[in-house]
Amino acid sequence: MKKYFIQKEPFVVPTTDGKLIEEHHGIPTTANKDISIAHMIAPPKWSEPFQTPEFEEYTYIISGKKQFIIENEIVVLEAGQSIKIEADTRVQYSNPFDEPCEYLAICKPAFDFNKVHREE
């Protein structure tokens, strides 16, 4: 039995907002509930509703910029920067800029739609 797994076919999460989400490890791909790792590209002018997830989220920006509103504070990350947002923190993710933002997102425990608590 191999002691490693190379992910060659990430799960592409269906979206309606133009955002690319390729989950490499997590619940839908590897049934891993402890951690999820996703490659994402947020198109220009993209945003999603505020949410208060039950998991930590780490984000590493590969290119472009991404805006976070974390409990009413605006934070902008650029390529080469990363952030950790604690579980049970109200946050909104967006890309209000004119270029796409490519990034990696790691959630611990794994991202779970039932535990993200997006606002309507």
C-alpha positions as CSV (number, residue, x, y, z in Angstrom):
1,M,0.0,0.0,0.0
2,K,1.3,3.4,-1.0
3,K,1.8,6.0,1.7
4,Y,0.9,8.9,-0.5
5,F,-1.8,10.0,-2.9
6,I,-1.3,12.3,-5.9
7,Q,-4.5,14.2,-6.8
8,K,-4.8,14.3,-10.5
9,E,-8.6,14.9,-10.8
10,P,-9.7,17.5,-8.3
11,F,-13.5,18.0,-7.8
12,V,-14.6,21.1,-9.7
13,V,-17.3,22.7,-7.6
14,P,-20.2,23.9,-9.7
15,T,-20.7,27.7,-9.3
16,T,-22.9,30.3,-10.9
17,D,-20.8,33.3,-10.2
18,G,-17.8,32.6,-12.5
19,K,-15.5,31.5,-9.7
20,L,-13.3,28.4,-10.4
21,I,-13.1,26.1,-7.4
22,E,-10.9,23.0,-7.8
23,E,-11.0,21.0,-4.5
24,H,-7.9,18.7,-4.3
25,H,-8.5,17.3,-0.9
26,G,-11.6,17.4,1.3
27,I,-14.9,15.8,1.8
28,P,-16.1,15.4,-1.9
29,T,-12.7,14.4,-3.3
30,T,-10.9,12.3,-0.7
31,A,-13.6,12.0,2.1
32,N,-11.1,13.8,4.3
33,K,-13.1,15.7,7.0
34,D,-10.0,17.0,8.8
35,I,-8.7,19.4,6.1
36,S,-9.6,20.7,2.6
37,I,-7.3,22.2,0.1
38,A,-8.7,24.1,-2.9
39,H,-7.3,26.0,-5.9
40,M,-9.5,29.0,-6.8
41,I,-9.7,31.8,-9.3
42,A,-12.1,34.6,-8.4
43,P,-13.0,36.7,-11.4
44,P,-12.9,40.5,-11.3
45,K,-15.8,42.1,-9.4
46,W,-16.7,38.8,-7.7
47,S,-18.1,38.6,-4.2
48,E,-20.0,36.2,-2.0
49,P,-22.3,36.8,1.0
50,F,-21.0,37.2,4.5
51,Q,-20.5,33.9,6.4
52,T,-19.5,32.7,9.8
53,P,-17.8,29.3,9.2
54,E,-17.3,26.7,11.9
55,F,-13.7,26.0,10.5
56,E,-10.4,27.9,10.2
57,E,-9.6,29.1,6.8
58,Y,-6.1,29.8,5.5
59,T,-5.7,31.7,2.2
60,Y,-2.5,32.1,0.1
61,I,-2.7,34.6,-2.8
62,I,-0.9,33.4,-6.0
63,S,-1.7,36.3,-8.2
64,G,-4.0,39.4,-8.1
65,K,-5.6,40.7,-4.9
66,K,-8.4,39.6,-2.7
67,Q,-10.5,41.6,-0.2
68,F,-11.7,40.3,3.1
69,I,-14.2,42.0,5.4
70,I,-13.4,40.5,8.8
71,E,-15.8,41.5,11.5
72,N,-16.2,45.0,9.8
73,E,-12.4,45.4,9.1
74,I,-11.4,45.6,5.4
75,V,-8.2,43.6,4.7
76,V,-6.6,43.3,1.2
77,L,-4.1,40.6,0.4
78,E,-1.7,40.7,-2.6
79,A,0.3,38.0,-4.3
80,G,2.7,36.2,-1.9
81,Q,0.7,37.1,1.2
82,S,-1.4,34.7,3.3
83,I,-3.9,35.0,6.1
84,K,-5.5,32.7,8.7
85,I,-9.1,33.4,9.8
86,E,-10.2,31.8,13.0
87,A,-13.4,29.6,13.1
88,D,-16.6,31.3,14.1
89,T,-15.5,34.7,12.6
90,R,-17.9,36.7,10.4
91,V,-16.2,37.3,7.0
92,Q,-16.9,38.3,3.5
93,Y,-14.7,37.3,0.6
94,S,-14.5,39.3,-2.6
95,N,-12.5,40.5,-5.6
96,P,-13.6,44.1,-6.3
97,F,-10.6,44.6,-8.5
98,D,-10.1,44.6,-12.2
99,E,-8.0,41.4,-12.5
100,P,-8.7,37.8,-11.5
101,C,-7.4,36.6,-8.2
102,E,-5.8,33.1,-8.0
103,Y,-5.3,31.6,-4.6
104,L,-5.2,28.5,-2.5
105,A,-7.7,28.0,0.4
106,I,-7.1,25.5,3.2
107,C,-9.9,24.8,5.7
108,K,-9.4,23.0,9.0
109,P,-11.5,21.0,9.6
110,A,-12.5,20.5,5.9
111,F,-14.9,22.9,4.2
112,D,-18.5,21.8,4.7
113,F,-21.5,23.7,3.1
114,N,-23.5,22.7,6.2
115,K,-21.0,24.5,8.5
116,V,-20.2,27.7,6.5
117,H,-23.4,29.6,7.6
118,R,-23.7,32.0,4.6
119,E,-26.0,34.9,5.1
120,E,-28.9,35.4,2.7
